[in-house]
Amino acid sequence: MDLYSRKQRWKLVLAAVAMLIVGASLWYSNRIVERVRAEERRKVRLWAEAVQNRAELVNYTEKLFDRLREEERKKVELWAEAMNRLVSEEQSDLSFYLKVVSDNTTVPVIITDSKGQVKFHRNLEERIASDSTLLQAEVRTMADLREPVEIAVFGAQKQYLHYKDSKVFTELQEVMDGIIRSFISETVMGTAAVPVIYTDSTRTRVIESSNIEAEVANDTTALLARIRAMEQANPPIAIQLPGKGRNFIFYEESLVITQLRYFPYVQLVILGLFLLVAYALFSIFRNAEQNQVWVGMAKETAHQLGTPLSSLMAWMELLKAQGADPEAITEMRKDLDRLEVITERFSKIGSAPNLENEKLYHTLRATVLYLRPRLPGRVRIEVLTPADTELQVPLNRALFSWVIENLIRNAIDAMEGEGALTLEMITEGDEVHVDVTDTGKGMPASQHHTVFQPGFTTKKRGWGLGLSLSKRIVEQYHNGKIFVKRSAPGKGTTFRITLRTGELGSALVSEGA
């Protein structure tokens, strides 16, 4: 018990140390991850602020463009008014109006009559001005873009002033469009090191995405689910862009943070699997070494018993020839036969025993009949008669009797020399159970499995090998099972042995198995 207790205590200590190491590793790893996450969140906040500031700058630029557009409109209206004055009947000083008309060097204008015929044009591209077809097409384009300004000529005659944005303004507008595209592709998508999805006001149509897995980006359902997950993780950034309305930027923490969060667990799982495999291999080698020790000790014991046993048999024959007490000779013969059985048992440990069809009930009775005279007088032992007393089971009689003897002796020790012991056979299908029940002090549930461990004993002078050897004989040599069926402190114990009935077979157990 002391050896096994120390072993269990060391296991608990090592398990506690391992848990402490695992806990410390996870705590430290999570602490590092939290620091990295906090730094990334700070960068994301700065990025979000930069996005907002850039969006405000874009909107401010658009307002400037609106003012430029309005100024050009006023300039065209002024130019039209100057044309009105120039063609009017009043002959006042026209130098101011001539200056207004001549100063227009940027805004493309075309004057047509009521029938659409071009009367005058200014600031047009040469290829358009020299081609009447292109010129008419340009008139229609200007009419679609801007409402023409009406010019009163002589009497009821009217002409119409068509115009469009100046070249400078058009170039500025192209720059503005480039700024918006740059805002989306660079500021929103390119600057962020985190997964980003850029949507319209409905939050369902994706305009751009960055750092999103290809399989998610190509699957609309998965992409919408990702948007909802991002919205739950972080509130989206709302921005207002010219010509695009209210858009939203969804983002989440980067893949690096996610990997850092789960990496310690993955690492510990891999390390745990490695240690588990290593422990299993070492256990296999250790068990193989233990089996070799078992086999070596058993065979050496059988060899050591063989020499004095032969000598004792010779001395018994000599005493018999000299006319010694026949009853004493008979008892000596029984003990010598017993020693022969013990020697045979030890010699068979580690080798494949020969199994023969044996009547199980008679084997149990024979074992009990031998032990009964040698048991304390206050112990009652009984083998209950089964329905089929002739039931045969493949057994090695010497080894199986050894198991029954170990169970009986352990039960007697548990009952402290006083109580009742019952052996019962129960047949279920192709299996037969042997229940060994005592009225001893019992054991807690925590010991139901550990009693079969080598070195486990509750006796001060015990070796803790009896039940371990019994388990080996039943499970490895007879392909059966042995376990504690029920036990509780103060309520006795029942051990159950389960064997298969049927045709004779041999236990194929190699030496050192």
CORVEN-V878251 format. One record per residue. N is the residue number from 1. RES is the residue in one small letter. SS is DSSP state (H for helix, E for strand, - for the rest). PHI is phi as a letter, one per 20 degrees, with the letter a starting at -180 (* if undefined). PSI is psi in radians with two decimals (* if undefined). Layout:
n & res & ss & phi & psi
N & RES & SS & PHI & PSI
N & RES & SS & PHI & PSI
//
This chain:
n & res & ss & phi & psi
1 & m & - & * & -0.66
2 & d & H & f & -0.76
3 & l & H & f & -0.81
4 & y & H & f & -0.66
5 & s & H & f & -0.75
6 & r & H & f & -0.70
7 & k & H & f & -0.78
8 & q & H & f & -0.69
9 & r & H & f & -0.74
10 & w & H & f & -0.66
11 & k & H & f & -0.77
12 & l & H & f & -0.72
13 & v & H & f & -0.81
14 & l & H & f & -0.69
15 & a & H & f & -0.72
16 & a & H & f & -0.73
17 & v & H & f & -0.74
18 & a & H & f & -0.77
19 & m & H & f & -0.66
20 & l & H & f & -0.75
21 & i & H & f & -0.78
22 & v & H & f & -0.81
23 & g & H & f & -0.75
24 & a & H & f & -0.70
25 & s & H & f & -0.80
26 & l & H & f & -0.71
27 & w & H & f & -0.82
28 & y & H & f & -0.72
29 & s & H & f & -0.78
30 & n & H & f & -0.59
31 & r & H & f & -0.76
32 & i & H & f & -0.76
33 & v & H & f & -0.73
34 & e & H & f & -0.65
35 & r & H & f & -0.80
36 & v & H & f & -0.71
37 & r & H & f & -0.74
38 & a & H & f & -0.73
39 & e & H & f & -0.71
40 & e & H & f & -0.69
41 & r & H & f & -0.66
42 & r & H & f & -0.74
43 & k & H & f & -0.66
44 & v & H & f & -0.70
45 & r & H & f & -0.75
46 & l & H & f & -0.71
47 & w & H & f & -0.75
48 & a & H & f & -0.72
49 & e & H & f & -0.69
50 & a & H & f & -0.69
51 & v & H & f & -0.80
52 & q & H & f & -0.79
53 & n & H & f & -0.72
54 & r & H & f & -0.66
55 & a & H & f & -0.72
56 & e & H & f & -0.67
57 & l & H & f & -0.72
58 & v & H & f & -0.77
59 & n & H & f & -0.69
60 & y & H & f & -0.69
61 & t & H & f & -0.69
62 & e & H & f & -0.66
63 & k & H & f & -0.69
64 & l & H & f & -0.70
65 & f & H & f & -0.66
66 & d & H & f & -0.71
67 & r & H & f & -0.69
68 & l & H & f & -0.71
69 & r & H & f & -0.73
70 & e & H & f & -0.68
71 & e & H & f & -0.69
72 & e & H & f & -0.64
73 & r & H & f & -0.78
74 & k & H & f & -0.67
75 & k & H & f & -0.71
76 & v & H & f & -0.74
77 & e & H & f & -0.69
78 & l & H & f & -0.71
79 & w & H & f & -0.69
80 & a & H & f & -0.70
81 & e & H & f & -0.67
82 & a & H & f & -0.69
83 & m & H & f & -0.70
84 & n & H & g & -0.79
85 & r & H & f & -0.59
86 & l & H & f & -0.59
87 & v & H & e & 0.02
88 & s & - & f & 2.96
89 & e & - & f & -0.30
90 & e & - & f & 2.29
91 & q & - & d & 0.89
92 & s & - & f & -3.03
93 & d & - & f & 2.04
94 & l & - & d & 0.11
95 & s & H & f & -0.63
96 & f & H & f & -0.79
97 & y & H & f & -0.64
98 & l & H & f & -0.64
99 & k & H & f & -0.73
100 & v & H & f & -0.77
101 & v & H & f & -0.75
102 & s & H & f & -0.42
103 & d & H & f & -0.25
104 & n & - & f & 1.74
105 & t & - & d & 0.10
106 & t & - & c & -0.64
107 & v & - & e & 2.09
108 & p & - & f & 2.21
109 & v & E & c & 2.60
110 & i & E & c & 2.28
111 & i & E & d & 2.24
112 & t & E & c & 2.77
113 & d & E & e & -3.02
114 & s & - & f & -0.34
115 & k & - & e & 0.04
116 & g & - & n & 0.10
117 & q & - & f & 2.38
118 & v & E & f & 2.20
119 & k & E & d & -0.52
120 & f & E & b & 2.57
121 & h & E & b & 2.74
122 & r & E & b & 2.55
123 & n & - & m & 0.54
124 & l & - & e & 2.75
125 & e & - & f & 2.58
126 & e & H & f & -0.69
127 & r & H & f & -0.53
128 & i & H & f & -0.74
129 & a & H & f & -0.53
130 & s & - & e & -0.06
131 & d & - & c & 2.02
132 & s & H & f & -0.62
133 & t & H & f & -0.85
134 & l & H & f & -0.57
135 & l & H & f & -0.76
136 & q & H & f & -0.68
137 & a & H & f & -0.65
138 & e & H & f & -0.63
139 & v & H & f & -0.82
140 & r & H & f & -0.69
141 & t & H & f & -0.77
142 & m & H & f & -0.69
143 & a & H & f & -0.61
144 & d & H & f & -0.60
145 & l & H & e & -0.75
146 & r & - & c & 2.54
147 & e & - & f & 2.15
148 & p & - & f & 2.61
149 & v & E & e & 2.23
150 & e & E & e & 2.32
151 & i & E & d & 2.14
152 & a & E & e & 2.18
153 & v & - & d & -2.24
154 & f & - & e & 2.29
155 & g & - & m & -2.23
156 & a & - & e & -0.01
157 & q & - & f & 2.49
158 & k & E & c & 2.59
159 & q & E & c & 2.88
160 & y & E & c & 2.32
161 & l & E & e & 1.98
162 & h & E & d & 2.49
163 & y & E & b & 2.90
164 & k & - & b & 3.09
165 & d & - & g & 2.57
166 & s & - & f & 2.87
167 & k & H & f & -0.70
168 & v & H & f & -0.79
169 & f & H & f & -0.70
170 & t & H & f & -0.75
171 & e & H & f & -0.70
172 & l & H & f & -0.66
173 & q & H & f & -0.69
174 & e & H & f & -0.68
175 & v & H & f & -0.70
176 & m & H & f & -0.78
177 & d & H & f & -0.68
178 & g & H & f & -0.65
179 & i & H & f & -0.74
180 & i & H & f & -0.77
181 & r & H & f & -0.71
182 & s & H & f & -0.66
183 & f & H & g & -0.77
184 & i & H & f & -0.82
185 & s & H & f & -0.59
186 & e & H & d & -0.99
187 & t & H & f & -0.83
188 & v & H & f & -0.88
189 & m & H & e & -0.72
190 & g & H & e & -0.52
191 & t & - & f & -0.61
192 & a & - & f & 2.34
193 & a & - & e & 0.21
194 & v & - & d & 2.79
195 & p & - & f & 2.24
196 & v & E & c & 2.42
197 & i & E & c & 2.23
198 & y & E & d & 2.09
199 & t & E & c & 2.97
200 & d & - & e & -2.94
201 & s & - & f & -0.40
202 & t & - & f & -0.23
203 & r & - & m & 0.27
204 & t & - & d & -0.49
205 & r & - & e & 2.05
206 & v & E & e & 2.16
207 & i & E & e & -0.83
208 & e & E & b & 2.77
209 & s & E & b & 2.67
210 & s & E & b & 2.50
211 & n & - & l & 0.58
212 & i & - & d & 2.39
213 & e & - & g & 2.52
214 & a & H & f & -0.70
215 & e & H & f & -0.51
216 & v & H & f & -0.76
217 & a & H & f & -0.51
218 & n & - & e & -0.06
219 & d & - & d & 1.97
220 & t & H & f & -0.77
221 & t & H & f & -0.81
222 & a & H & f & -0.62
223 & l & H & f & -0.73
224 & l & H & f & -0.67
225 & a & H & f & -0.66
226 & r & H & f & -0.67
227 & i & H & f & -0.77
228 & r & H & f & -0.70
229 & a & H & f & -0.71
230 & m & H & f & -0.68
231 & e & H & f & -0.62
232 & q & H & f & -0.58
233 & a & H & f & -0.75
234 & n & - & b & 2.43
235 & p & - & f & 2.36
236 & p & - & f & 2.68
237 & i & E & e & 2.09
238 & a & E & e & 2.28
239 & i & E & c & 2.63
240 & q & E & d & 2.04
241 & l & E & d & 2.55
242 & p & - & f & 2.25
243 & g & - & m & -0.05
244 & k & - & c & -0.14
245 & g & E & m & -2.71
246 & r & E & e & 2.06
247 & n & E & d & 2.92
248 & f & E & c & 2.48
249 & i & E & d & 2.05
250 & f & E & d & 2.44
251 & y & E & b & 2.84
252 & e & - & b & 3.07
253 & e & - & f & 2.72
254 & s & - & f & 2.84
255 & l & H & f & -0.53
256 & v & H & f & -0.76
257 & i & H & f & -0.78
258 & t & H & g & -0.77
259 & q & H & f & -0.71
260 & l & H & f & -0.61
261 & r & H & f & -0.72
262 & y & H & e & -0.22
263 & f & H & g & -0.80
264 & p & H & g & -0.69
265 & y & H & f & -0.76
266 & v & H & f & -0.74
267 & q & H & f & -0.75
268 & l & H & f & -0.65
269 & v & H & f & -0.80
270 & i & H & f & -0.78
271 & l & H & f & -0.71
272 & g & H & f & -0.74
273 & l & H & f & -0.72
274 & f & H & f & -0.83
275 & l & H & f & -0.64
276 & l & H & f & -0.80
277 & v & H & f & -0.75
278 & a & H & f & -0.74
279 & y & H & f & -0.72
280 & a & H & f & -0.75
281 & l & H & f & -0.79
282 & f & H & f & -0.63
283 & s & H & f & -0.71
284 & i & H & f & -0.81
285 & f & H & f & -0.69
286 & r & H & f & -0.75
287 & n & H & f & -0.67
288 & a & H & f & -0.72
289 & e & H & f & -0.74
290 & q & H & f & -0.72
291 & n & H & f & -0.68
292 & q & H & f & -0.67
293 & v & H & f & -0.77
294 & w & H & g & -0.91
295 & v & H & f & -0.79
296 & g & H & f & -0.80
297 & m & H & f & -0.72
298 & a & H & f & -0.79
299 & k & H & f & -0.66
300 & e & H & f & -0.68
301 & t & H & f & -0.79
302 & a & H & f & -0.68
303 & h & H & f & -0.73
304 & q & H & f & -0.60
305 & l & H & f & -0.48
306 & g & H & f & -0.73
307 & t & H & f & -0.93
308 & p & H & f & -0.48
309 & l & H & f & -0.75
310 & s & H & f & -0.69
311 & s & H & f & -0.74
312 & l & H & f & -0.67
313 & m & H & f & -0.65
314 & a & H & f & -0.75
315 & w & H & f & -0.64
316 & m & H & f & -0.70
317 & e & H & f & -0.64
318 & l & H & f & -0.77
319 & l & H & f & -0.67
320 & k & H & f & -0.67
321 & a & H & f & -0.49
322 & q & - & e & 0.07
323 & g & - & n & 0.57
324 & a & - & f & 2.93
325 & d & - & g & 2.12
326 & p & H & f & -0.64
327 & e & H & f & -0.71
328 & a & H & f & -0.69
329 & i & H & f & -0.69
330 & t & H & f & -0.78
331 & e & H & f & -0.67
332 & m & H & f & -0.68
333 & r & H & f & -0.71
334 & k & H & f & -0.77
335 & d & H & f & -0.63
336 & l & H & f & -0.69
337 & d & H & f & -0.66
338 & r & H & f & -0.75
339 & l & H & f & -0.60
340 & e & H & f & -0.70
341 & v & H & f & -0.75
342 & i & H & f & -0.76
343 & t & H & f & -0.72
344 & e & H & f & -0.69
345 & r & H & f & -0.87
346 & f & H & f & -0.60
347 & s & H & f & -0.39
348 & k & H & e & -0.15
349 & i & - & f & 2.22
350 & g & - & n & -0.17
351 & s & - & d & 2.82
352 & a & - & f & 1.95
353 & p & - & f & 2.67
354 & n & - & e & 2.14
355 & l & - & e & 2.41
356 & e & E & c & 2.68
357 & n & E & f & 1.94
358 & e & E & d & 2.56
359 & k & E & f & 1.96
360 & l & H & f & -0.78
361 & y & H & f & -0.75
362 & h & H & f & -0.58
363 & t & H & f & -0.73
364 & l & H & f & -0.76
365 & r & H & f & -0.73
366 & a & H & f & -0.70
367 & t & H & f & -0.76
368 & v & H & f & -0.69
369 & l & H & f & -0.62
370 & y & H & f & -0.69
371 & l & H & f & -0.50
372 & r & H & g & -0.82
373 & p & - & f & -0.31
374 & r & - & d & 0.09
375 & l & - & e & 2.76
376 & p & - & g & 2.55
377 & g & - & f & -0.37
378 & r & - & e & 0.13
379 & v & E & d & 2.15
380 & r & E & d & 2.17
381 & i & E & c & 2.37
382 & e & E & b & 2.42
383 & v & E & d & 1.95
384 & l & - & f & 2.43
385 & t & - & f & 2.12
386 & p & - & e & 3.02
387 & a & - & f & -0.62
388 & d & - & d & 1.71
389 & t & - & f & -0.19
390 & e & - & d & 0.17
391 & l & - & f & 2.23
392 & q & E & d & 2.46
393 & v & E & c & 2.43
394 & p & E & f & 1.99
395 & l & E & c & 2.72
396 & n & - & d & 1.85
397 & r & H & g & -0.73
398 & a & H & f & -0.80
399 & l & H & f & -0.71
400 & f & H & f & -0.66
401 & s & H & f & -0.59
402 & w & H & f & -0.74
403 & v & H & f & -0.84
404 & i & H & f & -0.71
405 & e & H & f & -0.76
406 & n & H & f & -0.77
407 & l & H & f & -0.71
408 & i & H & f & -0.78
409 & r & H & f & -0.68
410 & n & H & f & -0.70
411 & a & H & f & -0.71
412 & i & H & f & -0.71
413 & d & H & f & -0.68
414 & a & H & f & -0.56
415 & m & H & e & -0.07
416 & e & - & l & 0.73
417 & g & - & n & 0.15
418 & e & - & b & 2.20
419 & g & E & q & -2.90
420 & a & E & c & 2.47
421 & l & E & c & 2.25
422 & t & E & c & 2.35
423 & l & E & d & 2.24
424 & e & E & c & 2.38
425 & m & E & d & 2.32
426 & i & E & c & 2.15
427 & t & E & e & 2.26
428 & e & E & c & 1.82
429 & g & - & m & -2.18
430 & d & - & e & 0.34
431 & e & E & c & 2.65
432 & v & E & c & 2.35
433 & h & E & d & 2.48
434 & v & E & d & 1.94
435 & d & E & e & 2.19
436 & v & E & d & 1.90
437 & t & E & d & 2.29
438 & d & E & c & 2.96
439 & t & - & d & 0.58
440 & g & - & f & -2.81
441 & k & - & e & -0.16
442 & g & - & m & -3.05
443 & m & - & b & 2.69
444 & p & - & f & 2.83
445 & a & H & f & -0.48
446 & s & H & f & -0.30
447 & q & H & d & 0.02
448 & h & - & f & -0.57
449 & h & - & e & -0.54
450 & t & H & f & -0.28
451 & v & H & f & -0.37
452 & f & H & e & 0.00
453 & q & - & f & 2.43
454 & p & - & g & 2.31
455 & g & - & n & -0.17
456 & f & - & e & 2.17
457 & t & - & b & 2.62
458 & t & - & d & 0.01
459 & k & - & e & 2.53
460 & k & - & f & -0.61
461 & r & - & d & 0.27
462 & g & - & e & 2.71
463 & w & - & e & -0.37
464 & g & - & m & 0.55
465 & l & - & d & -0.27
466 & g & H & f & -0.95
467 & l & H & f & -0.59
468 & s & H & f & -0.76
469 & l & H & f & -0.67
470 & s & H & f & -0.73
471 & k & H & f & -0.71
472 & r & H & f & -0.77
473 & i & H & f & -0.78
474 & v & H & f & -0.83
475 & e & H & e & -0.65
476 & q & H & e & -0.62
477 & y & H & e & -0.44
478 & h & - & d & 0.04
479 & n & - & l & 0.65
480 & g & - & d & -2.81
481 & k & E & c & 2.57
482 & i & E & c & 2.31
483 & f & E & b & 2.93
484 & v & E & e & 1.95
485 & k & E & f & -0.83
486 & r & E & b & 2.58
487 & s & E & a & 2.56
488 & a & - & b & 2.59
489 & p & - & g & 2.20
490 & g & - & n & 0.02
491 & k & - & c & 0.25
492 & g & - & m & 3.14
493 & t & E & b & 2.51
494 & t & E & c & 2.04
495 & f & E & e & 2.43
496 & r & E & d & 2.31
497 & i & E & d & 2.24
498 & t & E & d & 2.17
499 & l & E & c & 2.72
500 & r & E & e & 2.38
501 & t & - & e & 3.08
502 & g & - & p & -2.74
503 & e & - & f & 2.74
504 & l & - & f & 2.39
505 & g & - & b & 2.99
506 & s & - & d & 2.44
507 & a & - & e & 2.00
508 & l & - & e & 1.37
509 & v & - & d & 2.03
510 & s & - & e & 2.77
511 & e & - & f & 2.31
512 & g & - & n & 0.15
513 & a & - & f & *
//
